[in-house]
């Protein structure tokens, strides 16, 4: 009988320990939950991917900076 009680106490302790270890789902603090992720655009000159709102647009595509647009297009 003692063995059964000890076994139940150990099982309850393991259950409580595992239940406490579960972490709640985390959210990205930089992005509100309702906002969608921005598409990444590849620079036509060097190949670096930049967020869609930071792209410098040119005749031959998107660039990571104005210097690469000038080098590639000669503008």
C-alpha positions, 0 to 999 in steps of 0.5 A, a space after each residue: 500500500 505504501 508503494 502505491 501511495 509513493 508511486 502516485 505522489 511521484 507520478 503527480 510530481 512528474 505531471 506537475 513538473 512537465 505541466 509547468 515546463 510548457 511555455 506559452 506561445 510567444 509572439 514577435 514583439 516587433 510585429 503586431 499580430 494583425 500585420 502580415 510579413 513583408 516580402 523580401 526582394 533580391 537586389 539585382 546588383 549584389 543579390 542581397 535580400 531586403 524588405 519590400 518597403 526598403 527597396 530602391 526601384 530602378 528600370 532593371 529591378 529592385 536594389 538594396 541601395 541607391 549606389 547599386 542602382 546607379 552602378 547597374 543602370 548608370 543613372 
